[in-house]
């Protein structure tokens, strides 16, 4: 039975499917389609990490990091740019170390 995916997959997936004698179709995306697919993959992997049981969390976070790295590469963003922005936002807005939950505001 054929199952449709139409989504970005890791580079070795075709090789893995071939070794399992699974029939499949793949195509190389345009840069524009690739960038859009990466954005979708960020959502997918973030959702999987959010829903992961603790024993699978490291794996799901690794998958999310892989997509983040690929997204930065596709857009020509350097890791030091992201880290500098992260530090600036941490200075301006703080981190999450105090485990604060905003309950309400008024006015």
C-alpha positions as CSV (number, residue, x, y, z in Angstrom):
1,X,0.0,0.0,0.0
2,X,1.3,3.4,-1.0
3,X,1.7,6.1,1.7
4,X,2.2,9.8,0.7
5,X,4.7,11.9,2.7
6,X,5.7,15.0,0.6
7,X,8.0,16.2,3.3
8,X,11.7,16.9,3.8
9,X,13.7,13.8,5.0
10,X,17.3,13.3,6.0
11,X,19.9,12.6,3.3
12,X,20.3,8.9,4.0
13,X,16.6,8.0,4.0
14,X,16.6,6.9,0.3
15,X,19.7,4.6,1.1
16,X,17.9,3.1,4.1
17,X,14.7,2.5,2.2
18,X,16.7,0.8,-0.6
19,X,18.4,-1.5,1.8
20,X,14.9,-2.4,3.1
21,X,13.8,-3.0,-0.5
22,X,11.0,-0.4,-0.1
23,X,9.9,1.4,-3.3
24,X,9.9,5.2,-3.0
25,X,10.0,8.4,-4.9
26,X,12.1,11.5,-4.0
27,X,13.0,14.7,-5.7
28,X,15.4,17.5,-5.0
29,X,13.7,20.7,-4.0
30,X,14.3,24.2,-5.2
31,X,16.0,26.5,-2.7
32,X,12.6,28.2,-2.0
33,X,10.8,24.9,-1.5
34,X,13.7,23.7,0.7
35,X,13.6,26.8,2.9
36,X,9.8,26.4,3.3
37,X,10.2,22.6,4.0
38,X,12.8,23.4,6.7
39,X,10.4,25.8,8.4
40,X,7.7,23.1,8.4
41,X,10.3,20.6,9.7
42,X,11.1,22.9,12.6
43,X,7.5,22.8,13.7
44,X,7.3,19.0,13.3
45,X,10.5,18.4,15.3
46,X,9.6,20.9,18.0
47,X,6.2,19.2,18.4
48,X,7.9,15.8,18.6
49,X,10.3,17.2,21.3
50,X,7.4,18.7,23.2
51,X,5.5,15.4,23.2
52,X,8.5,13.1,23.9
53,X,8.8,11.0,26.9
54,X,11.9,11.7,29.0
55,X,13.7,8.7,27.6
56,X,13.3,10.0,24.0
57,X,13.9,13.6,24.7
58,X,17.6,13.7,23.9
59,X,16.9,12.1,20.5
60,X,14.1,14.5,19.7
61,X,16.2,17.5,20.7
62,X,19.0,16.2,18.5
63,X,16.6,16.0,15.6
64,X,15.5,19.6,16.3
65,X,19.1,20.8,16.5
66,X,19.8,19.1,13.1
67,X,16.9,21.0,11.5
68,X,18.0,24.3,13.2
69,X,21.5,23.8,11.8
70,X,20.2,23.0,8.3
71,X,17.9,26.1,8.5
72,X,20.8,28.3,9.5
73,X,22.8,26.9,6.6
74,X,20.1,27.5,4.1
75,X,19.7,31.1,5.1
76,X,23.5,31.8,5.5
77,X,23.1,32.4,9.3
78,X,26.2,31.7,11.3
79,X,26.0,30.1,14.7
80,X,27.9,33.0,16.3
81,X,25.1,35.3,15.0
82,X,22.5,33.2,16.8
83,X,24.5,33.0,20.0
84,X,25.0,36.7,20.0
85,X,21.3,37.3,19.6
86,X,20.5,34.7,22.2
87,X,22.8,36.5,24.7
88,X,21.3,39.9,23.9
89,X,17.8,38.6,24.4
90,X,18.9,36.9,27.6
91,X,20.2,40.3,28.9
92,X,17.1,42.2,27.8
93,X,14.4,39.6,28.7
94,X,16.1,37.0,30.9
95,X,16.4,33.3,30.5
96,X,14.1,30.6,31.8
97,X,16.1,29.5,34.8
98,X,13.7,30.9,37.4
99,X,10.8,28.6,36.1
100,X,8.4,31.5,36.1
101,X,4.8,31.1,34.9
102,X,2.9,34.4,34.1
103,X,-0.6,34.0,35.5
104,X,-2.2,37.3,34.5
105,X,-1.7,40.9,33.7
106,X,-4.0,43.9,34.1
107,X,-4.3,47.2,32.2
